[in-house]
Structures are given as C-alpha cells and as structure tokens.
Amino acid sequence: MLRKIFIACFTLIISLFALHTMAQDSSRLRISLLTVTPGEELYSTFGHSAFRLIDSNAVVDVVYNYGTFNFDDPDFYEKFVRGKLMYYVSTEYYSDFEFANKMDNRGITEQVLDLSQEEKKQLRDALNNNILEENKFYLYDFFLDNCTTRLRDLVKKFHQPQPVLPAVMPLNTSFRNAIHLYLDNNRKDWSKLGIDLLLGAPTDVIMTAEQQEFLPDNLMIALDSVKNVSLVKEKINAFVPAKKKAETDIFTPMNCSILLLVFFVMLHILSIRSRFFKISLAVMDGLLFFITGALGCLLVFMWWGTDHIMTKENYNLLWAIPFHVIAGVFISSGKKWVRLYFTVTTVLMLLLMVFWFFLPQEMNNAFLPLVILLMYRSGFLSWQKRKNQSV
C-alpha cells in the first residue's frame, strides 16, 4: 500500500514539474546575438552584428541582418555620399551566414539571450514584422543608427526588467578614437586618412555608454557586463578565425606626405638654374593649390549638402581652403590680389601649425607636412610676386 502511495506521489511530482517547465517555456525558441570580427574590406573593418533565431517547432534557423543595402540601386553613390542611403532588414539561413564568414576568415561569437518565453515570442514577432516590405527600410547612420544599435534597442525593449548596459571603453573616448582603434589594428592607414579628412568636429564628441554600442564588439562586451539582470545565458565561439600575418607598408600617408614636401623642395632648388624646372614648378604649384581647393569644395559640400551629422564643422577647411581653386588657376598672375592672397595664406598656415594640437577637432598628422608645404609655397609665391612688382 505504502509503495503504491509513494509511486503515485512520485508520478504526481514529476508530472507537475513537467507541466511547470512546459508552462515556463514551451516556445522552443532560441534567440542569439551574433558578433562577427572585422573583415578586410573597409565596410567590414568595424565588424558586424546580427540576430540568430532558432525555432525548433518550425525547424527554422535564420539570421536577421539589419546591415543590408542595395548596391545595384542606380542612385547608390549619390544617396551614399549625401547620407540618404536606405538600409534594410534581410534574412538568410544560418548555415549560409556561417559559411560566408568562414570563407572571409571572420570569427563568429554567439551569445544566447536569456529571455522568457513571452519575451522571445515578442522579439520573434517584432523581427518578422520588421522584414515586411513596408517596414524593413530605415535611414542608416554609421554612428547613431546602424545594424548594431538596432539590435541593442530590440534587446532593451523586449527584456524585462530593461538591462542597463555599461560603458566598455575608457573614459573620454570619442567616436574618432573608437574608429581609429579599428583602422589602426587593421592597417587601414589610407582609409583613416580619408575618414579623418571627411569627418568633422562632431566625431570628436566624447561618447556616452550607449553611444559606444555602435560598434559590434562593444555591444557584445556590454551584454556580458550587465549587472542588473541576467542577459546572456550562454556564450559560444562559433568560429575562431586564423591569425592574420602582419604586413608592413612603407607607403604610408605620412611618408608620402613628407615625400611630396621633399619633391617640391628639390624642384624649387632645380628651378633656380633651369627654365624647364621653373616652368614645371609653376605647373606643380598650380596643381597643388587647385587640388587642395577642390578638396575644400568637397568638405563644404559634405558639410552643407548632405545629411551626414559627422561631416559638419570640419576644421580641415582651415588648410583645404576652397578659394585655393581660384588661386591655382591664377598662380602665375602678377595681380596685386594674388600676392595678397598668398601672403594671407602663409600667415594662416603658420597659425594653423602653431595651434594644430589644440583645435576642437583631432587632425590627422599626415596632413601636417602638407600644411608646411602650403605655407612654404605660399610664402615663396608672395615674396616672388612682391619682388616682381617692385622691379
């Protein structure tokens, strides 16, 4: 009799436990954050984030990617430059996602999110709603609204209580400092030069803890570091990339900038006794100022003609002066205003050198030899024209 009672009680306990477990989570859903290491191409230098959703009931294993854009759009380049390029949410099988990243030797880290049954259902429904044609497009912003920040916002929205993501970078880290870290690690010296040319003072704003999460690695670390809730149930290194061989490049922007300065000095010396080199120097001076001015025109356009927030208030305009385009055309003119222009440019370049490290914007030091060159050539042209006018 006692044995029957014991068996009945044991069976009841097991049944109640099974029912409780089923009631607790019968969704058979698993949602993970995937973090991909940087790739070789510039667009992949900062890594990538995506959601992985496994639905065992429907036998589904898909990746939701918020970093998709249509490269075949006939207006792609215009929209990209003007900050009007629409990104969209796409899906692909996890096996395809994994294969593509393995082929590119990009590591994959998976963080299984600790969500309740209801939270997983809500997040799944939100993802499926976002891939609908009328909902999938959004105006991309690399720093403030990208494929990583969108995932962060969804995690914070559907996890209760809402997780408090901590800062994961040192105090006083700016947006520019953060991207420099990746560009330096991946030896993207020329990309760094171009980015520093185009991005203005807003890029030097100190990031908040939330703003740091525009980078995939930072979001991954922040999820691991949350203190107020349990957010990551399991962390898996899905693929560890092979180590890349370090490469040395002597043609760095700084070296090339110094070589350009030396070239002009040598050409100037040779022009003292040679008419050919004298004409060549005049042509090179014209090209120097014209191209520098054209860069300035580009910076003005990026400031006033686009929707990019970070390309505004660009202090590179202190040396890439748009009026240099006109000066380059009239480089050999003996007009008084031309001499005055080069005199003012000489003084301005000298002042810029003095205050180079004190500007509100961090300047790329590879431009410093170019500033010295502009000062040197402006000073000589001003002196030369003054001398010719006094004769």
N, C-alpha and C positions, 0 to 999 in steps of 0.2 A: 504493500500500500504506500509506504513512505517513498519507495523507489518510483512509483508512478507519479506521486505528487512532485518529486524532485525533477523528473523528466518533463512534466508539464510546465513547471515554473521555469526551467532552463529554456524550454522551447519558447515560452512567452517572452522571456527577456531577450532572446536572440531575435525574435520577430519584431519586438518593439524597437530594438537597436537598428534593425534593417529599415524599418519604416521611418525612423528618425533620420537616418542617413539619406534615404531617398527624398524625404521632405526637405532636408537641408540642401541638397544639390542633386537634382535628377536631370539637370540640363545636359550633362555630358559635354559641356563646352570648356575649352581651354583657350585663353587669350594671352598672348605674349608680346612683349616689346622686343623687336629685333634691332640690333645696332650693328652696322656694318663699318668696318675700318676704311680709312681713306684709300682712294684709288690713284692711278697715275694721271688721269685727265684732270684739268682744272676744276670742272664741275663736280668731280668726285673727291677733291682734295680734303674736304671737311667731313667726310663720312656720310652716312645715311641712316635713317630710321624708318621702320615700318611696323605694322601690326601683323601678327600671325593669329589666325583663328582656326582652331580645330573643333569640328562638330562631329562627334563620334556617331550620333544618331543619323545624321545625313551623310556620313562618310565624306566629309569636306575638310580639306587642309589648304587654306588660301592665305595669301598675303595682301594686305591693303596698303597701297602706296600713294602717299599724298604728294609725291615729287615728280609727277608726270607732266610733260608738256609736248605740244605738237610741233616737232621740228620742221614738218612739211608745210606748215602754215605759210602762205606766200608773203605775209607781212611779219614773219617771225623776227627778223633782225630789227625792224623798225619798232615793234612792240617791246622787244627785249631792251633796246637802248633807251626807250622812253619810259620804261617801268610800267608798261601796260600789258605785259605778257600774262595770260591766264594759265595757271597750273590746274590740274585736276586729279581726282582720286581714281585709281585704277586697281584692278585685281589680277593676280596671277597665281598659279599653283605654287606651293612652297617648293616643290621639287625643282621647278624651273628657276625660281628665285635663288635657291641654293646653288644650283649648277652654274648659273651665270656669274655669281660672285666667286665661286671656286675657280672658274676659268680666269677671272681677273685677279686672282690671288688676294681677295679681300675677305678678312675674317668676319665671322658672324657670331654675335653673342645673343643668347635668348634669355629674357627674364620673364618667367611665368608670373602673371599678375595674380595677387591674392584678392580675388573678388568673390562676392557672394553669388549665389545662383541668379538672383534677380538683377544684380549689377551686371553680370555677364550677358544676360539677355538684353538688358537695356543698351549696353555698349554694342552688342552684335546688331541690334536693330538700328542703332544710330549709324553704324558703318554701312549697313546695307541701304539706308536712306541716303547717305552721302554719295553713293556710287550711281544714284539715279541721274539721268541726263540733266534734269533741271536743277540738280543740287551739287553736282560734282566739281564745278569750276569755282576757283577763287583767285583773287589778285595776289600773286606771290610777292613776298618781301623777304629777302635773304636773311635779314637780321630780326625782323619782328613778327613775321607770319610765314613760316615755311613748313616743310614736311615733318619737322621735328616738333615745333611748337604746337602744331595742330594735334599731334598725338598726346602731348602733355596736357593740353586743355581737355581732351576727352577723358583722360585718366582722372584728372581732378574733378571733372563734372560727375562721373559715374561711380566714384569710390566714396563711400560714406563711413566715417567722417572724412572730410576732404583732407588729403595729405598736405603737409607743409614741406615743400621741397627746399632744402638748404642750399646756401652758396657752396660751390665746389671749386672755385678759383680764388687765388689770393685777393686780398682787399685792394681796391684801387686799380683793378683790371679793367681796361677799356675794351670796346669792341675791336679796335685796331690791334691791341695787344693779343687778343684771343685768336684772331685770324693769322697774325704774324707767327704765332706758335706753330700752326699747321703748315704755313707756307715755308717756314724755315726747316721744319722736320722733313718736309717732302722736297726740299731743294728747289723750290719754285721761285727763284730769285727774280726772274724777269716778270713773272706773274705778280709778285709782290710789288715790283716797281710800278707796273701798270695800275694795280689796285690803289697804291699809295698816291698815284697821280690823280686818279678819278675821285677818290673818297675824301670828303672834306672834314671840317672840324666836328660835325655831329658823331663821327666814328670814334672820336677820342673821348666821348662821354663815358664815365665810369658806369659799368653795368650793375644793375640790381641782381639779386639772386635769381629772380625769374627770367631776366633777360639773358643770363648766362646759358639758359637751356635752349638757345637757338642752335647750339652745337650738339650733335647726337651723343658724343661721348659724355658731355656734361649732363645730359638728361639721364643717361644710363647710371652714372655715378650718383646723381641726385636721388633716383629711385632707390638705390641701395642704401642711401644715407638717411632716409626718412625716419624720424624718431616717434612721431605722434601716432602712427598707425602701422599695421603690418601690410606692406605693399607688394613685396616680391616673395613669392612662395618658393621659387626655385630658380637658380641661375645656371645656364648651360653654355659651354663653349662649343657651339655647333660646328665651327670650322676655325682652325688656327692657321693663319697664312704663313708661308715660308718667309724667312727673313730676307729683306732686300739688300743687295750689295750697295754699299755707299759709293757714290760717284763724285769725282772732283771735276769742277768746271772752272777753267781759268778765265773764260769769257763771261765774267760776272758783270752786272750793271756798273758797279764801282770801277772795276778795271777798265771797262770800255769807256766810261765817262772820263777817266784820267787819260786814257789814250787819245781821246778826242781833244782834250786840252793840250796835250803834248804835240799833237798833229798841228794845231793852229799855231803854237809857238814856233815849231820848226818851219812852217810855211811862212810865217812872218819874217823869220831870220833870212830865209832864202829869197824873199821878195825884195830885200834891201838892195841886192845887186842884180836882180833878174826881172826884166819886164814881164816875162811869161808867168813867173811865180807871183808877181804883183797883181796881174790880172786874175790869176787863179785865186789869190787871197780875197780879192774883192767879190768874186763869184761865191766863194765859200762863206764870206761874211753875210752876203745877201741871203743865202740858203739858211744859214744859222738863225738869223732873225726871223725870216719868213716862216720856217718850220716851227720855231718856238712860239711865234704869234698864232700859228694855226692850232697848236696845242691849247693855247689860251682861249681861242674861239670855241674849241671843243668843251673846255671846262665851263665856259659861260653857258653854253647850250645845256650841259648836264645839270647846271645849277637852276637855270630859269626855264628850260624847255622840256624837262622831264618830271616825272612824279617820284623819282628816287629821293628819299629824305637824306640819305647819307652823302650825296654828291653836292650838297649845298654848302655855302660858306667855305669855299676851298681856298686856302692860303697859298696854294701853288700859283695862283694868279699874280702873286707878287713878283714872280720871275717869268712866268709864261704869260706875258702881257699881250693881249690881243692886238694892240697897236703895233707890235713888232712886225706884223704882216706888212703894214704900210712902210715901216722903216726899212724892211728888207728890200722892198721894191725901189726905194729912193736912196739906197745905200751909197751910191756914187754922186748924189746930188750935192751941189755946193750951197743950197739954200740955207738961210740962217736958222730956220725952224728945225732942220735936220740935225745941225750941230747942237742946238739947244736940247733936242730930244735925247741925243746920245749922252749929253752931259748929265741930264736928269736921271737917265737910266744907270749911269755909272754910280751916282750917289745912292740911288735906290738899291742897287745890288750890294753896295758896301754896307748899307744899313741892314739889309736882309741877312748878310753873313754874320754881322755882329749879334743880331737877335735870333739867329737860326734855331737855337735850342730853347728859346723862351717863348715861342709862338704858341697860341692855343691849340694848334694842330701839330701832331708829330710828323715831321718831314722826313722823307727818305733821304738818307745821307748820300746816296748815289747821285742825287741831283746837285749836291754841293759843288763838285768840280765844274758842272755846267753853269752854275751861278757865277763862279770865279771867271769862267770863260766869257760869259756875257759882260761882266764888269771890265775885264781886260780889253775885249774888243770894242766895247762902248767908249771906254776911256781913250783908247788909241784913235778911234774914228773922230771923237770930239776934238782931240789935240790936233789931229791931221787937218781937219776942216778949219779949225781956228788958225792954224799956220797958213793954210792956202788963202784964207780970206784976208790975212794981214799982209800978204805979198802984193 
